[in-house]
Amino acid sequence: MTALRKTTAALISDAAPFAIRAEQASDVAAREALLDACFGDNRHTRTCQRLRDGRAPAEGLALSAVRQGRVVGSVRLWHVSAGGIPALMLGPLAVEASSRQLGVGAALMDHALAAAKARGHRAVILLGDEPYYARFGFSAAKTGELRLPGAFERDRLLGLELCEGALDSAWGMIAATGAPLPKPKAGPKAGRARKSLLVPRVA
């Protein structure tokens, strides 16, 4: 397994100050707007979204990058079964266009993978471009027998073992196993809250 790159301090440098922290409730609207900007209106129909719909992210593994008081990056990881093997699915990873030259995406990846390993997770899977994610240790070497619940490009299904051999026998469908999101409370206030969510488009 390629060794995880060392995570730097949350504040990266004076020249490009941003912080990586746990996602907060106040980040949600900004995160959704960022995802819309990065992935477009069809992001809700993508195959990996089926593994996230109605589920909560893995505990401690929803992260925001904040620069000058604004959310400029986001990444979340989700519990899945990789053909019967417990794993995490990473995504989406999104960075504001004006912040992409500051290393925000790499910092989010380093922080998320280090946090996942520290919490005892054994493997991470994602759907992405291998030339970018190979630097973090991802490859298609052990994902050839795995499938996603919908159309996907086989060479973009990548895996990273946080423990050697974790994906050795991975075979079959990748399925969501995360905790269901709590249902919204009923009542007149809940109805008004749902209408307000239509202003920023939500996943």
C-alpha positions as a Python dict, from the first residue, in 0.01 Angstrom:
ca = {
    (1, 'M'): (0, 0, 0),
    (2, 'T'): (127, 345, -80),
    (3, 'A'): (193, 524, 248),
    (4, 'L'): (-50, 800, 333),
    (5, 'R'): (102, 1141, 295),
    (6, 'K'): (156, 1320, 623),
    (7, 'T'): (-124, 1558, 715),
    (8, 'T'): (-13, 1912, 775),
    (9, 'A'): (-156, 2142, 1037),
    (10, 'A'): (-509, 2270, 974),
    (11, 'L'): (-374, 2612, 885),
    (12, 'I'): (-162, 2551, 580),
    (13, 'S'): (47, 2866, 536),
    (14, 'D'): (40, 3241, 564),
    (15, 'A'): (50, 3271, 185),
    (16, 'A'): (-260, 3056, 135),
    (17, 'P'): (-446, 3047, 466),
    (18, 'F'): (-729, 2798, 488),
    (19, 'A'): (-840, 2555, 754),
    (20, 'I'): (-971, 2201, 735),
    (21, 'R'): (-1233, 2129, 999),
    (22, 'A'): (-1535, 1912, 1069),
    (23, 'E'): (-1837, 2018, 870),
    (24, 'Q'): (-2081, 2231, 1068),
    (25, 'A'): (-2456, 2275, 1027),
    (26, 'S'): (-2391, 2631, 911),
    (27, 'D'): (-2185, 2493, 619),
    (28, 'V'): (-2471, 2307, 452),
    (29, 'A'): (-2607, 2581, 222),
    (30, 'A'): (-2257, 2683, 113),
    (31, 'R'): (-2159, 2320, 56),
    (32, 'E'): (-2464, 2256, -163),
    (33, 'A'): (-2400, 2570, -367),
    (34, 'L'): (-2037, 2461, -410),
    (35, 'L'): (-2142, 2114, -529),
    (36, 'D'): (-2387, 2268, -776),
    (37, 'A'): (-2112, 2492, -914),
    (38, 'C'): (-1863, 2204, -944),
    (39, 'F'): (-2085, 1924, -1074),
    (40, 'G'): (-2391, 2089, -1229),
    (41, 'D'): (-2759, 2017, -1210),
    (42, 'N'): (-2724, 1648, -1298),
    (43, 'R'): (-2520, 1567, -988),
    (44, 'H'): (-2833, 1431, -817),
    (45, 'T'): (-2867, 1159, -1082),
    (46, 'R'): (-2510, 1029, -1072),
    (47, 'T'): (-2452, 665, -984),
    (48, 'C'): (-2260, 731, -661),
    (49, 'Q'): (-2542, 954, -537),
    (50, 'R'): (-2750, 638, -494),
    (51, 'L'): (-2509, 534, -218),
    (52, 'R'): (-2557, 867, -40),
    (53, 'D'): (-2928, 938, -74),
    (54, 'G'): (-3103, 921, 260),
    (55, 'R'): (-2780, 835, 445),
    (56, 'A'): (-2561, 1019, 691),
    (57, 'P'): (-2188, 1044, 623),
    (58, 'A'): (-1951, 837, 835),
    (59, 'E'): (-1896, 989, 1179),
    (60, 'G'): (-1616, 1245, 1184),
    (61, 'L'): (-1560, 1216, 809),
    (62, 'A'): (-1752, 1513, 670),
    (63, 'L'): (-1498, 1793, 628),
    (64, 'S'): (-1498, 2154, 511),
    (65, 'A'): (-1214, 2375, 393),
    (66, 'V'): (-1267, 2732, 508),
    (67, 'R'): (-1084, 3038, 375),
    (68, 'Q'): (-1149, 3392, 493),
    (69, 'G'): (-1470, 3278, 661),
    (70, 'R'): (-1608, 3103, 350),
    (71, 'V'): (-1647, 2735, 267),
    (72, 'V'): (-1417, 2675, -33),
    (73, 'G'): (-1393, 2298, -24),
    (74, 'S'): (-1582, 1991, 91),
    (75, 'V'): (-1536, 1616, 114),
    (76, 'R'): (-1741, 1345, 281),
    (77, 'L'): (-1701, 970, 324),
    (78, 'W'): (-1982, 716, 352),
    (79, 'H'): (-2019, 364, 491),
    (80, 'V'): (-2056, 100, 220),
    (81, 'S'): (-2027, -273, 174),
    (82, 'A'): (-1781, -355, -104),
    (83, 'G'): (-1920, -695, -198),
    (84, 'G'): (-1953, -782, 171),
    (85, 'I'): (-1636, -606, 288),
    (86, 'P'): (-1688, -297, 508),
    (87, 'A'): (-1538, 9, 341),
    (88, 'L'): (-1585, 381, 290),
    (89, 'M'): (-1692, 558, -29),
    (90, 'L'): (-1527, 897, -73),
    (91, 'G'): (-1707, 1177, -248),
    (92, 'P'): (-1789, 1416, -366),
    (93, 'L'): (-1466, 1614, -337),
    (94, 'A'): (-1529, 1974, -442),
    (95, 'V'): (-1314, 2288, -436),
    (96, 'E'): (-1412, 2642, -533),
    (97, 'A'): (-1252, 2739, -865),
    (98, 'S'): (-1060, 3035, -723),
    (99, 'S'): (-906, 2814, -451),
    (100, 'R'): (-791, 2519, -663),
    (101, 'Q'): (-433, 2643, -693),
    (102, 'L'): (-392, 2661, -316),
    (103, 'G'): (-376, 2287, -249),
    (104, 'V'): (-722, 2273, -91),
    (105, 'G'): (-820, 1947, -264),
    (106, 'A'): (-500, 1769, -163),
    (107, 'A'): (-531, 1894, 194),
    (108, 'L'): (-890, 1768, 216),
    (109, 'M'): (-784, 1428, 83),
    (110, 'D'): (-487, 1397, 318),
    (111, 'H'): (-695, 1499, 618),
    (112, 'A'): (-988, 1272, 530),
    (113, 'L'): (-773, 963, 471),
    (114, 'A'): (-571, 1019, 787),
    (115, 'A'): (-893, 1062, 987),
    (116, 'A'): (-1043, 747, 833),
    (117, 'K'): (-735, 543, 921),
    (118, 'A'): (-726, 684, 1274),
    (119, 'R'): (-1088, 575, 1320),
    (120, 'G'): (-1000, 217, 1225),
    (121, 'H'): (-1144, 204, 874),
    (122, 'R'): (-969, -44, 648),
    (123, 'A'): (-1043, 62, 291),
    (124, 'V'): (-1169, 356, 86),
    (125, 'I'): (-1329, 344, -260),
    (126, 'L'): (-1408, 628, -498),
    (127, 'L'): (-1508, 698, -856),
    (128, 'G'): (-1256, 937, -1005),
    (129, 'D'): (-961, 997, -1236),
    (130, 'E'): (-668, 771, -1150),
    (131, 'P'): (-400, 1023, -1263),
    (132, 'Y'): (-520, 1259, -987),
    (133, 'Y'): (-601, 1011, -711),
    (134, 'A'): (-296, 788, -760),
    (135, 'R'): (-91, 1037, -559),
    (136, 'F'): (-296, 939, -254),
    (137, 'G'): (-248, 567, -315),
    (138, 'F'): (-568, 488, -508),
    (139, 'S'): (-565, 242, -798),
    (140, 'A'): (-795, 4, -984),
    (141, 'A'): (-582, -297, -887),
    (142, 'K'): (-841, -449, -651),
    (143, 'T'): (-1171, -303, -772),
    (144, 'G'): (-1206, -501, -1096),
    (145, 'E'): (-1466, -737, -948),
    (146, 'L'): (-1674, -465, -783),
    (147, 'R'): (-1983, -300, -931),
    (148, 'L'): (-2181, 15, -866),
    (149, 'P'): (-2564, 35, -876),
    (150, 'G'): (-2581, 208, -1214),
    (151, 'A'): (-2370, 304, -1512),
    (152, 'F'): (-2003, 380, -1440),
    (153, 'E'): (-1665, 376, -1610),
    (154, 'R'): (-1475, 70, -1492),
    (155, 'D'): (-1130, 233, -1498),
    (156, 'R'): (-1252, 514, -1270),
    (157, 'L'): (-1352, 281, -985),
    (158, 'L'): (-1051, 306, -754),
    (159, 'G'): (-960, 167, -415),
    (160, 'L'): (-714, 237, -134),
    (161, 'E'): (-629, -12, 138),
    (162, 'L'): (-569, 155, 473),
    (163, 'C'): (-486, -193, 604),
    (164, 'E'): (-292, -422, 372),
    (165, 'G'): (-511, -688, 213),
    (166, 'A'): (-841, -520, 309),
    (167, 'L'): (-976, -547, -48),
    (168, 'D'): (-821, -882, -139),
    (169, 'S'): (-1154, -1063, -178),
    (170, 'A'): (-1372, -767, -277),
    (171, 'W'): (-1633, -891, -523),
    (172, 'G'): (-1988, -792, -612),
    (173, 'M'): (-2213, -492, -569),
    (174, 'I'): (-2115, -187, -365),
    (175, 'A'): (-2409, -107, -136),
    (176, 'A'): (-2482, 170, 112),
    (177, 'T'): (-2468, 70, 480),
    (178, 'G'): (-2460, 410, 653),
    (179, 'A'): (-2709, 524, 912),
    (180, 'P'): (-3034, 668, 769),
    (181, 'L'): (-3076, 1041, 794),
    (182, 'P'): (-3328, 1141, 1060),
    (183, 'K'): (-3671, 1219, 920),
    (184, 'P'): (-3775, 1586, 943),
    (185, 'K'): (-4026, 1664, 1214),
    (186, 'A'): (-4382, 1718, 1096),
    (187, 'G'): (-4569, 2043, 1158),
    (188, 'P'): (-4621, 2387, 1010),
    (189, 'K'): (-4265, 2501, 1081),
    (190, 'A'): (-4125, 2192, 905),
    (191, 'G'): (-4325, 2279, 595),
    (192, 'R'): (-4182, 2629, 588),
    (193, 'A'): (-3832, 2490, 641),
    (194, 'R'): (-3869, 2257, 343),
    (195, 'K'): (-3971, 2549, 121),
    (196, 'S'): (-3669, 2748, 233),
    (197, 'L'): (-3440, 2463, 125),
    (198, 'L'): (-3550, 2515, -233),
    (199, 'V'): (-3351, 2837, -258),
    (200, 'P'): (-3013, 2660, -271),
    (201, 'R'): (-3050, 2332, -464),
    (202, 'V'): (-2979, 2039, -237),
    (203, 'A'): (-2848, 1688, -301),
}
